[in-house]
Amino acid sequence: MLHPLHPIKAKVRKAFDLAVGRRMLLGARSLLLGREADQGLLFRAFLYVILIEMAFIYLQPMFYMIANMFKNSADLLDPTVNWIPRTLYAGELQDAWQQLHYVRSFTISLMLSLVAATFQTVSCAVAGYAFARLDVPFKKLWSFCLLLSFIVPTQVVILPNLIMAKELDLMHTYYPILLPALFGHGLKGALFVIIYRQFFLTQPKELEEAARMDGASVFRFFFRVMLPLAKPAMLVVFLFAFVWSWNDYYLPSMYLAGSERVPLSMGVSQISLVIAQRTAEYGPSIYDEPLKMATSFLIILPPLVLYLFAQRWFVEGVERTGLVE
């Protein structure tokens, strides 16, 4: 004979089991999908897959370059050796170092990039503040000219610049590369002005009003208040200017053609010329491609080291300047 409370207990247990199952189902759903669209496990797994694929697309050429420049003749002729050489051979790296005159070319590239980046960091900050906060005559016209200089490629205006440099006897010197950077132009100068303008527009106007009440001039307010606040933007502009000046091949090839003291960015063309001459005289060699790989590696190594140490500050600077908005 069943106990009178048995049906009630069965119903309670069944309701309890349903509640536990529903709670477990909701927990699994919350774990997989998340309370928000970007918090679920599926979304994060999909995001990591996309990021890994993008990283592989960018890193695969570098891995291929490093693997090939360390191969010896046996590994180069063996089709089964793709990514990991059986023996590490540094001969091509030494040849690239010697043919590039690496210490001299590295010093030239470093000085050109540092000076150009410093000039653009300061001069573009002044121009960006003027576009953001000052009421200058024909401001809209100058803004249009700024965008025009950003859109027009360097190749369009290189001929009159070459003629002017030749008339001023500045060919085969570094002045045609550094002087535009001193006045806020240079390589990608218009973009740096826009970055500063966007940053200064986000600063509160109360700072400027308080400085005017204290009797501060425009120059004092800019150098004492706004410029210290613009450290994130200055870091972003400096790193961008440094890397782009380091990698620039076009302007040095125009102004320094035929010169012996050239930056590293012209190293690949020099090595290609040496390889072409050697091929015409002795025929092709299996070491031609590894030599180019070693040359490219030596050229891109300093910016990689710089970004490795400045990555955190660079990302924070990009977020604070509004470039990701």
C-alpha positions as CSV (number, residue, x, y, z in Angstrom):
1,M,0.0,0.0,0.0
2,L,1.4,3.4,-1.1
3,H,2.0,6.0,1.5
4,P,-0.4,9.0,1.2
5,L,2.5,11.4,0.8
6,H,4.2,9.4,-2.0
7,P,2.4,11.1,-4.9
8,I,3.3,14.5,-3.5
9,K,6.9,13.5,-3.0
10,A,7.0,12.2,-6.6
11,K,5.7,15.5,-7.9
12,V,8.1,17.5,-5.9
13,R,11.1,15.3,-7.0
14,K,9.9,15.6,-10.6
15,A,9.6,19.4,-10.3
16,F,13.0,19.5,-8.7
17,D,14.6,17.4,-11.5
18,L,13.0,19.7,-14.1
19,A,14.3,22.8,-12.3
20,V,17.8,21.3,-12.1
21,G,17.8,20.2,-15.7
22,R,16.5,23.6,-16.8
23,R,19.2,25.3,-14.7
24,M,21.9,23.1,-16.2
25,L,20.5,23.9,-19.7
26,L,20.6,27.6,-19.1
27,G,24.1,27.3,-17.6
28,A,25.3,25.5,-20.7
29,R,23.6,28.0,-23.0
30,S,25.1,30.9,-21.0
31,L,28.6,29.2,-21.2
32,L,28.3,28.7,-25.0
33,L,26.5,31.8,-26.1
34,G,27.1,34.1,-23.1
35,R,24.8,36.7,-21.6
36,E,26.1,39.2,-24.2
37,A,26.9,38.5,-27.9
38,D,30.7,38.8,-27.3
39,Q,31.0,36.8,-24.1
40,G,30.1,33.3,-25.2
41,L,32.5,30.5,-25.7
42,L,31.5,30.0,-29.3
43,F,32.1,33.6,-30.1
44,R,35.5,33.6,-28.5
45,A,36.5,30.4,-30.2
46,F,35.5,31.9,-33.6
47,L,37.4,35.1,-32.7
48,Y,40.6,33.2,-31.9
49,V,40.3,31.2,-35.1
50,I,40.1,34.4,-37.1
51,L,43.0,36.0,-35.2
52,I,45.2,32.9,-35.6
53,E,44.5,32.8,-39.3
54,M,45.3,36.5,-39.7
55,A,48.5,36.1,-37.6
56,F,49.5,33.1,-39.8
57,I,48.9,35.2,-43.0
58,Y,51.3,37.9,-41.7
59,L,53.9,35.6,-40.1
60,Q,54.1,32.9,-42.7
61,P,56.3,34.9,-45.1
62,M,58.6,35.8,-42.2
63,F,58.9,32.2,-41.1
64,Y,59.6,31.2,-44.7
65,M,62.3,33.9,-44.9
66,I,64.0,32.8,-41.7
67,A,63.9,29.1,-42.6
68,N,65.4,29.6,-46.1
69,M,68.2,31.9,-45.1
70,F,69.6,29.3,-42.7
71,K,69.6,26.4,-45.2
72,N,72.8,25.0,-46.6
73,S,73.2,23.6,-50.1
74,A,72.0,20.1,-49.2
75,D,68.8,21.5,-47.6
76,L,68.2,23.8,-50.5
77,L,68.4,20.9,-53.0
78,D,66.3,18.6,-50.8
79,P,62.6,19.0,-51.7
80,T,61.6,17.3,-48.4
81,V,63.1,20.2,-46.3
82,N,60.6,23.0,-46.1
83,W,60.4,24.8,-42.8
84,I,63.1,23.3,-40.5
85,P,66.6,23.0,-41.8
86,R,68.6,20.0,-40.8
87,T,71.7,22.1,-40.1
88,L,71.8,25.9,-39.5
89,Y,74.0,27.7,-42.0
90,A,74.8,31.3,-41.4
91,G,77.0,32.0,-44.4
92,E,74.3,33.9,-46.3
93,L,73.6,36.0,-43.3
94,Q,77.3,36.9,-43.0
95,D,77.5,37.7,-46.8
96,A,74.4,40.0,-46.5
97,W,75.9,41.7,-43.5
98,Q,79.2,42.4,-45.4
99,Q,77.6,43.4,-48.7
100,L,75.1,45.8,-47.0
101,H,78.0,47.4,-45.0
102,Y,75.5,46.9,-42.2
103,V,77.0,49.0,-39.5
104,R,77.3,52.1,-41.7
105,S,73.9,51.6,-43.4
106,F,72.2,50.9,-40.1
107,T,73.7,54.1,-38.6
108,I,72.5,56.1,-41.6
109,S,69.0,54.6,-41.4
110,L,68.8,55.1,-37.7
111,M,69.8,58.8,-37.8
112,L,67.5,59.6,-40.8
113,S,64.5,57.8,-39.1
114,L,65.1,59.4,-35.7
115,V,65.6,62.9,-37.0
116,A,62.6,62.7,-39.4
117,A,60.4,61.2,-36.8
118,T,61.4,63.8,-34.2
119,F,60.8,66.7,-36.6
120,Q,57.4,65.4,-37.7
121,T,56.3,64.6,-34.1
122,V,56.8,68.2,-33.0
123,S,55.9,70.1,-36.2
124,C,52.7,68.1,-36.9
125,A,51.6,68.6,-33.3
126,V,51.7,72.4,-33.8
127,A,49.8,72.1,-37.1
128,G,47.3,69.7,-35.6
129,Y,46.6,72.0,-32.6
130,A,46.1,74.9,-35.0
131,F,43.5,73.0,-37.0
132,A,41.8,71.8,-33.9
133,R,41.6,74.9,-31.7
134,L,42.7,78.1,-33.4
135,D,40.6,80.3,-35.7
136,V,43.0,81.0,-38.5
137,P,42.0,82.7,-41.8
138,F,40.9,80.4,-44.6
139,K,40.9,77.4,-42.2
140,K,38.6,75.3,-44.4
141,L,40.9,76.0,-47.4
142,W,44.0,74.8,-45.5
143,S,42.1,71.8,-44.3
144,F,41.2,70.9,-47.9
145,C,44.9,71.4,-48.9
146,L,45.9,69.1,-46.0
147,L,43.5,66.4,-47.3
148,L,44.8,66.9,-50.8
149,S,48.4,66.4,-49.8
150,F,47.3,63.3,-48.0
151,I,45.5,61.9,-51.1
152,V,48.1,62.9,-53.8
153,P,50.9,60.3,-53.9
154,T,54.6,61.3,-53.7
155,Q,55.3,60.1,-57.2
156,V,53.1,62.8,-58.7
157,V,55.2,65.7,-57.2
158,I,58.6,64.0,-57.2
159,L,59.8,65.6,-60.5
160,P,59.5,69.3,-59.4
161,N,61.1,68.3,-56.1
162,L,64.0,66.7,-57.9
163,I,64.4,69.8,-60.1
164,M,64.3,72.1,-57.0
165,A,66.8,69.9,-55.1
166,K,69.2,69.9,-58.1
167,E,69.0,73.7,-58.5
168,L,69.7,74.1,-54.8
169,D,72.6,71.6,-55.0
170,L,71.0,69.2,-52.6
171,M,71.2,66.0,-54.6
172,H,73.1,63.2,-53.0
173,T,72.5,64.7,-49.6
174,Y,70.0,63.9,-46.8
175,Y,68.5,67.4,-46.7
176,P,65.7,66.8,-49.3
177,I,64.5,63.9,-47.0
178,L,64.7,65.8,-43.7
179,L,63.7,69.3,-44.6
180,P,60.0,68.4,-45.4
181,A,59.8,66.6,-42.1
182,L,61.0,69.7,-40.3
183,F,58.0,71.7,-41.6
184,G,55.4,69.0,-40.9
185,H,55.3,67.4,-44.4
186,G,57.6,64.6,-45.1
187,L,56.4,61.0,-45.4
188,K,52.7,60.7,-44.3
189,G,52.9,64.2,-42.6
190,A,49.3,65.0,-43.4
191,L,48.1,61.8,-41.6
192,F,50.1,62.8,-38.5
193,V,48.4,66.3,-38.5
194,I,45.0,64.6,-38.7
195,I,45.9,62.3,-35.8
196,Y,46.9,65.3,-33.6
197,R,43.8,67.2,-34.7
198,Q,41.6,64.4,-33.6
199,F,43.3,64.1,-30.3
200,F,43.2,67.8,-29.5
201,L,39.5,68.0,-30.4
202,T,38.8,65.5,-27.6
203,Q,40.4,67.7,-24.9
204,P,38.0,69.8,-22.8
205,K,37.7,73.4,-23.6
206,E,37.7,74.4,-19.9
207,L,41.5,73.9,-19.8
208,E,41.9,76.6,-22.5
209,E,39.4,78.9,-20.8
210,A,41.2,78.6,-17.5
211,A,44.6,79.2,-19.1
212,R,43.2,82.4,-20.7
213,M,41.9,83.6,-17.4
214,D,45.4,83.1,-15.9
215,G,46.9,85.2,-18.7
216,A,48.6,82.4,-20.6
217,S,49.3,82.9,-24.3
218,V,48.5,80.5,-27.0
219,F,52.1,79.2,-27.2
220,R,52.5,78.8,-23.5
221,F,49.1,77.0,-23.2
222,F,50.2,74.7,-26.1
223,F,53.7,73.8,-24.7
224,R,52.7,73.7,-21.0
225,V,49.3,72.1,-21.1
226,M,48.3,70.5,-24.4
227,L,51.6,69.0,-25.5
228,P,52.2,67.1,-22.2
229,L,48.6,65.8,-22.5
230,A,49.4,64.6,-26.1
231,K,52.0,62.0,-25.1
232,P,49.9,59.1,-26.4
233,A,49.5,60.8,-29.8
234,M,53.1,61.8,-29.8
235,L,54.2,58.2,-29.3
236,V,51.9,56.9,-32.1
237,V,53.1,59.6,-34.5
238,F,56.8,59.0,-33.6
239,L,56.5,55.2,-34.1
240,F,54.6,55.6,-37.3
241,A,57.1,58.2,-38.6
242,F,60.1,56.1,-37.6
243,V,58.9,52.9,-39.2
244,W,57.8,54.5,-42.4
245,S,61.0,56.5,-42.7
246,W,63.0,53.3,-42.0
247,N,61.2,51.3,-44.7
248,D,61.1,54.2,-47.2
249,Y,62.9,53.2,-50.4
250,Y,61.4,55.6,-52.9
251,L,62.8,58.9,-51.7
252,P,66.4,57.7,-50.9
253,S,66.5,56.1,-54.3
254,M,65.6,59.4,-55.9
255,Y,67.9,61.7,-54.0
256,L,70.7,59.3,-53.1
257,A,71.0,57.4,-56.4
258,G,74.7,56.6,-57.1
259,S,75.8,57.5,-53.6
260,E,77.7,55.0,-51.4
261,R,76.3,56.1,-48.1
262,V,72.7,54.9,-48.4
263,P,70.2,53.6,-45.8
264,L,69.3,50.0,-45.3
265,S,66.1,50.4,-47.3
266,M,68.1,50.4,-50.5
267,G,69.9,47.2,-49.5
268,V,67.6,44.8,-51.4
269,S,68.1,46.7,-54.7
270,Q,71.9,46.7,-54.1
271,I,71.9,43.0,-53.4
272,S,69.7,42.3,-56.4
273,L,72.1,44.3,-58.6
274,V,75.0,42.2,-57.3
275,I,73.1,39.0,-57.9
276,A,72.2,40.1,-61.4
277,Q,75.8,40.8,-62.2
278,R,77.0,37.5,-60.8
279,T,74.3,35.6,-62.7
280,A,75.3,37.3,-65.9
281,E,78.9,36.3,-65.4
282,Y,78.7,32.9,-63.7
283,G,75.1,31.8,-64.1
284,P,72.3,31.4,-61.4
285,S,73.1,30.1,-58.0
286,I,71.0,28.3,-55.4
287,Y,72.1,30.8,-52.8
288,D,70.6,33.8,-54.7
289,E,67.2,33.5,-52.9
290,P,68.6,32.8,-49.4
291,L,70.8,35.9,-49.8
292,K,67.8,38.1,-50.6
293,M,66.0,36.5,-47.6
294,A,68.9,37.3,-45.3
295,T,69.1,40.9,-46.6
296,S,65.4,41.4,-46.0
297,F,65.7,39.9,-42.5
298,L,68.5,42.3,-41.5
299,I,66.5,45.3,-42.8
300,I,63.3,44.5,-40.9
301,L,64.9,43.3,-37.7
302,P,65.4,46.8,-36.0
303,P,61.7,47.8,-36.4
304,L,60.6,44.4,-35.1
305,V,62.8,44.9,-32.0
306,L,61.4,48.4,-31.5
307,Y,57.8,47.3,-31.8
308,L,58.5,44.4,-29.4
309,F,59.5,46.8,-26.6
310,A,57.0,49.6,-27.5
311,Q,53.9,47.4,-28.3
312,R,52.0,48.1,-25.0
313,W,52.5,51.9,-25.2
314,F,51.7,51.9,-28.9
315,V,48.4,50.1,-28.5
316,E,47.4,52.4,-25.6
317,G,48.3,55.4,-27.7
318,V,46.3,54.3,-30.7
319,E,43.2,53.7,-28.4
320,R,43.6,57.1,-26.7
321,T,44.1,59.1,-30.0
322,G,40.8,57.8,-31.4
323,L,42.3,55.9,-34.4
324,V,40.2,52.9,-33.6
325,E,36.9,54.7,-33.4
